Amino acid sequence: MKEVYINKISKFLPNRPISNDEMEDKLGTINGKTSKGRRIVLRNNQIKTRYYAIDDNGNITHNNAQLTKEAIVALCDADFKAEDIELLSCGTSSPDQILPSHAAMVHGFLKNGNLEINSPSGACVSGMNALKYGYMSVKSGETKNAVCTGSERTSSWMMSDTFEEEVKHLETLEDNPILAFNKDFLRWMLSDGAGAFLLESEPKGNQPLKIDWMEGYSYAHEIEACMYAGSDKLEDGFLKPWSEYPSDQWSKKSLFAMKQDVKLLSENILVKGVDSLKMAMAKHDLKPEDVDYYLPHVSSYYFKDSLYKEMVAQGVEIPWENWFMNLSKVGNVGAGSIYIMLEELANSGKLKKGDKILLSVPESARFAYAYALLTVC
């Protein structure tokens, strides 16, 4: 087995940062009314700016595959060209279409010759799954390099016109309809962007990061779906897919909008997260004091204190001073967040040889978690 190194990291954040006061101008009001939940959600998540693939005139500037392509181009230079990529592994929660796959569309924009592609599906963990596929390919010697990405373009999913037909339909049933909070909630949480890693079997560059191990855990066997799109959640928790509804119901029920069961989220996301973290650390005999930088992807700063308390309660406390996050500046980029977070840390000048970096990524879709331990070389 080969060693695997992250030799280059890049990101692409579209257009300019968008402040909290500009969000509703960008995404639009629903039924001409400002959201009652927006200020509550923003107060809790503490995100100050985020990025949208929408220009100041309301025009869409990039789709998801284009965002990802730009991040990959930023990896390339005279020493490593796009034509040198042997494996392209791309994770996202928000592909531009059902088919072809996300990685196939990214490859189509790159136009860099024949190569292997991989498109893990899912939510935030799909970015880590993309990384693990590349890691295993290079480690096994199947390929000498892999480019792995995480990206999202959720802004178009959150535009007001996605929900207008549903609200118009509700108006015939009640006098004062409001959009259900499990749909409105995510409109003020998500951001657009992409990150990319270059994995190789030999260390190169100023400060390569060796991937020591990666682990993943799912709790779908015991918990129903929490975040979903392309379906409707029935009273018994069953997800009824869009394909089983008549087409005239797709817009009336906003079936293709992302939704989140906020109550289910709060009950499980932290407890299962720390439970899985303990399993990963025990398997690899990793102690909290061994971790120099802990990079937790959290959707909201609302969860930060509670996550720390849960870690203390379960005996895996990593001190505050070892945490590194950039959620407040770039927003929740889902599958791309851990890539963009590590890119900032790697370029911060803080890292020194031998430092251990623990990546921690949850997803609430049906509660899955992924971890990676890196060593600075």
C-alpha positions in Angstrom: 0.0 0.0 0.0 1.1 3.5 -0.9 1.1 6.6 1.4 -1.4 9.3 0.3 -0.7 13.0 0.5 -2.8 16.0 -0.1 -0.3 18.1 -2.0 -2.5 20.9 -3.2 -5.7 22.5 -2.0 -7.9 25.1 -3.7 -11.3 26.7 -3.5 -13.7 28.7 -5.6 -16.2 31.1 -4.0 -18.4 32.8 -6.6 -18.9 36.5 -6.9 -18.8 38.7 -3.8 -19.7 37.9 -0.2 -23.3 38.5 0.6 -24.3 40.0 3.9 -27.3 39.0 6.0 -29.3 42.1 5.0 -28.8 41.2 1.3 -30.0 37.6 1.4 -33.7 38.1 0.9 -33.0 40.5 -2.0 -30.9 37.7 -3.7 -33.2 34.8 -2.9 -36.5 36.7 -3.1 -39.5 37.0 -0.8 -42.2 34.4 -0.8 -45.7 35.7 -1.6 -44.3 39.2 -1.3 -43.7 38.8 2.5 -40.4 38.8 4.3 -39.6 35.6 6.2 -40.5 35.5 9.9 -37.9 32.8 10.5 -34.9 34.5 8.8 -33.7 36.6 11.7 -34.1 33.8 14.2 -32.1 31.4 12.0 -29.4 33.9 11.3 -29.1 34.9 15.0 -28.5 31.2 15.9 -26.2 30.2 13.0 -24.1 33.4 13.4 -23.2 33.4 9.7 -22.2 36.9 8.6 -21.4 36.4 4.9 -21.9 33.7 2.3 -21.5 33.3 -1.4 -24.1 32.9 -4.2 -23.6 32.0 -7.8 -26.0 34.9 -8.6 -24.8 38.3 -9.8 -26.1 41.7 -8.6 -28.7 41.7 -11.4 -30.1 38.4 -10.3 -28.5 36.3 -13.0 -27.1 32.9 -12.3 -23.4 33.0 -13.0 -22.3 29.3 -12.4 -23.9 25.9 -12.0 -22.5 23.4 -9.6 -20.3 21.6 -12.2 -18.9 25.0 -13.3 -18.0 26.0 -9.7 -16.3 22.6 -9.2 -14.4 23.0 -12.5 -13.1 26.4 -11.4 -11.8 25.0 -8.1 -10.0 22.2 -10.0 -8.4 24.7 -12.5 -7.0 26.5 -9.4 -5.1 23.3 -8.5 -3.3 23.2 -11.8 -0.1 24.9 -12.8 3.0 24.2 -15.0 3.9 21.2 -12.8 0.5 19.6 -12.7 -1.9 20.1 -15.6 -5.6 19.1 -15.9 -4.5 16.6 -18.4 -2.4 14.8 -15.7 -5.5 13.9 -13.6 -6.0 10.2 -13.5 -9.1 10.1 -11.2 -11.8 12.7 -10.7 -14.0 12.1 -7.6 -16.7 14.8 -7.0 -19.1 14.9 -4.1 -22.2 17.2 -3.7 -25.6 17.4 -2.2 -26.9 19.6 -5.1 -26.1 18.1 -8.5 -27.3 20.2 -11.4 -29.5 17.3 -12.7 -30.4 13.7 -11.9 -28.4 12.4 -14.9 -25.6 12.6 -16.0 -23.6 12.4 -12.8 -22.0 15.4 -11.2 -18.4 14.2 -11.9 -19.3 13.5 -15.5 -20.5 17.1 -15.9 -17.4 18.5 -14.2 -15.2 16.4 -16.6 -17.2 17.7 -19.5 -16.3 21.3 -18.5 -12.6 20.4 -17.9 -12.2 18.8 -21.4 -8.9 17.3 -20.1 -8.8 13.8 -21.8 -9.9 10.4 -20.7 -9.9 9.6 -17.0 -11.9 7.7 -14.3 -14.8 9.5 -12.6 -16.7 8.9 -9.4 -19.8 10.7 -8.1 -20.8 9.8 -4.5 -24.3 10.9 -3.7 -25.6 12.1 -0.4 -25.3 15.4 1.6 -22.3 16.8 3.4 -20.5 13.5 3.8 -20.5 13.0 0.0 -17.5 15.3 -0.1 -15.6 13.1 2.3 -16.8 10.0 0.4 -15.3 11.6 -2.7 -12.0 12.0 -0.8 -12.1 8.5 0.5 -12.5 7.0 -3.0 -9.5 9.0 -4.2 -7.6 8.1 -1.1 -8.2 4.3 -1.6 -7.4 4.6 -5.3 -4.0 6.2 -4.7 -3.3 4.1 -1.6 -3.9 0.8 -3.5 -1.8 1.9 -6.4 -4.7 1.9 -8.9 -3.8 5.6 -9.7 -0.9 7.8 -9.0 -3.1 10.8 -8.4 -6.7 11.8 -7.8 -8.5 15.1 -7.7 -11.3 15.1 -5.1 -13.9 17.8 -4.7 -16.8 18.9 -2.6 -19.2 21.6 -3.8 -22.7 23.0 -3.6 -24.8 25.4 -5.7 -27.9 25.5 -3.5 -28.9 29.1 -4.0 -31.1 28.2 -7.0 -32.9 25.6 -4.9 -33.7 28.3 -2.4 -35.1 31.0 -4.7 -38.6 32.2 -3.9 -40.1 30.9 -7.1 -39.4 27.3 -5.9 -42.0 27.8 -3.3 -44.5 30.2 -4.9 -46.8 27.5 -6.4 -47.1 25.8 -3.0 -47.9 29.1 -1.3 -50.5 29.9 -3.9 -52.1 26.5 -3.4 -52.1 27.0 0.4 -53.9 30.3 0.0 -57.0 28.4 -1.2 -56.9 26.5 2.1 -56.1 29.1 4.7 -56.2 32.8 5.1 -52.6 33.5 6.2 -50.2 30.8 5.0 -46.6 30.7 5.9 -43.9 28.5 4.5 -43.3 25.5 6.8 -40.2 26.2 9.0 -38.5 23.0 7.9 -38.3 24.5 4.4 -37.7 28.2 5.4 -35.0 27.2 7.8 -32.5 26.0 5.1 -33.0 29.1 3.0 -30.9 31.1 5.5 -28.3 28.4 6.1 -26.7 27.4 2.8 -24.0 28.9 0.6 -22.4 28.2 -2.9 -18.8 27.2 -3.5 -16.4 24.4 -4.2 -13.1 23.1 -2.9 -10.6 20.6 -4.4 -7.7 18.5 -3.2 -4.9 16.9 -5.3 -3.9 13.5 -3.8 -0.6 11.9 -4.8 1.5 9.0 -3.6 4.6 11.1 -3.0 4.8 14.3 -0.9 5.3 17.4 -2.9 5.1 21.1 -2.3 5.8 23.2 0.8 3.6 21.5 3.3 1.9 18.3 2.1 -0.6 16.6 4.4 -0.4 12.9 4.8 -3.8 11.1 5.2 -3.3 8.7 8.1 -6.8 7.2 8.0 -10.4 7.8 7.1 -13.6 6.4 8.7 -17.3 6.6 8.1 -20.5 5.7 10.0 -24.2 5.7 9.2 -27.2 5.6 11.6 -29.8 5.1 8.9 -30.6 1.7 10.4 -32.1 3.4 13.4 -33.2 7.0 12.5 -35.6 8.2 9.8 -34.7 10.8 7.2 -34.0 14.3 8.6 -32.9 16.3 5.6 -34.3 15.5 2.2 -35.2 16.7 -1.3 -37.1 15.2 -4.2 -39.6 13.6 -1.9 -42.2 14.3 0.8 -42.1 12.9 4.3 -45.3 11.2 5.4 -46.6 11.1 9.0 -45.0 7.7 9.7 -41.6 9.0 8.6 -41.6 7.2 5.2 -40.2 9.2 2.3 -42.4 9.2 -0.7 -40.3 10.0 -3.8 -41.2 12.6 -6.4 -41.6 9.9 -9.0 -44.7 8.5 -7.2 -46.5 11.9 -7.3 -48.4 13.3 -10.3 -46.4 16.0 -12.0 -49.0 18.7 -11.0 -48.1 18.0 -7.4 -44.3 18.6 -7.8 -44.6 22.4 -7.5 -47.6 22.4 -5.2 -45.7 20.4 -2.6 -42.3 22.0 -3.4 -41.0 18.4 -3.7 -37.7 19.4 -5.1 -36.9 21.9 -2.4 -34.5 20.9 0.4 -36.3 20.4 3.7 -35.0 19.6 7.2 -36.8 18.1 10.2 -35.4 20.6 12.8 -36.7 18.6 15.8 -35.1 15.4 14.6 -31.9 17.3 13.9 -31.6 18.7 17.4 -32.3 15.3 19.0 -29.7 13.3 17.2 -27.0 15.3 15.3 -24.6 15.8 18.3 -25.2 12.6 20.3 -24.6 10.4 17.2 -21.7 12.6 16.1 -19.8 12.2 19.3 -20.7 8.5 19.4 -19.1 8.0 16.0 -16.1 10.2 16.8 -15.4 8.0 19.8 -15.5 4.9 17.6 -13.1 6.4 15.1 -10.7 7.6 17.8 -10.8 4.2 19.7 -10.2 2.2 16.5 -7.0 4.2 15.8 -6.0 4.8 19.4 -6.2 8.5 18.9 -6.4 10.6 22.1 -7.9 14.1 22.3 -4.5 15.5 23.3 -3.0 14.1 20.1 -5.1 16.5 18.0 -3.5 19.9 17.2 -6.3 21.1 14.9 -9.9 20.0 15.0 -12.0 21.0 12.0 -15.7 20.3 12.6 -18.1 21.0 9.9 -21.2 22.3 11.6 -24.2 23.9 9.9 -24.6 26.5 12.5 -22.6 28.0 15.4 -25.8 27.2 17.4 -24.4 23.6 17.7 -20.8 24.6 18.6 -21.2 24.9 22.4 -23.5 21.9 22.6 -21.1 19.8 20.6 -18.3 20.7 23.0 -20.4 19.8 26.0 -21.4 16.5 24.4 -17.7 15.7 23.8 -16.9 16.5 27.4 -19.8 14.3 28.5 -18.6 11.4 26.4 -14.9 11.8 27.4 -13.4 13.0 24.1 -12.9 16.7 24.9 -10.8 18.5 22.4 -9.9 22.0 23.8 -11.5 25.1 22.3 -8.1 26.5 21.3 -7.5 23.6 19.0 -10.8 24.2 17.0 -10.6 25.8 13.6 -13.7 27.0 11.7 -14.7 29.6 9.1 -18.4 29.2 8.9 -19.2 32.8 9.8 -17.2 34.0 6.7 -18.1 31.5 4.0 -21.4 30.0 5.2 -22.4 26.4 5.1 -21.2 25.0 1.8 -22.3 21.5 2.6 -20.1 18.9 0.9 -17.5 21.7 0.1 -17.2 23.1 3.6 -14.4 20.8 4.9 -12.4 21.4 1.7 -12.8 25.2 2.1 -12.0 25.0 5.8 -8.8 23.0 5.3 -7.7 25.4 2.5 -7.9 28.3 4.8 -6.0 26.5 7.6 -3.3 25.3 5.2 -2.7 28.9 4.0 -2.8 30.5 7.4 0.9 30.0 8.2 -0.1 28.3 11.5 0.8 24.7 10.6 4.1 23.1 11.5 5.6 19.7 10.7 4.1 16.9 12.7 0.8 18.7 13.5 -2.2 16.4 13.6 -5.4 17.6 11.9 -8.8 15.9 12.5 -11.5 16.5 9.9 -15.0 15.8 11.2 -18.0 15.9 8.9 -21.6 15.1 9.8 -24.7 15.0 7.6 -28.2 15.1 8.9 -29.8 13.5 5.8 -30.2 10.3 7.7 -27.3 10.9 10.1 -24.0 9.8 8.7 -20.5 10.9 9.8 -17.0 10.9 8.3 -13.6 11.5 9.8 -10.0 11.8 8.5 -6.7 12.3 10.4 -4.0 14.2 8.6 -0.3 14.8 9.5 1.6 17.9 8.3 4.8 16.8 6.6 
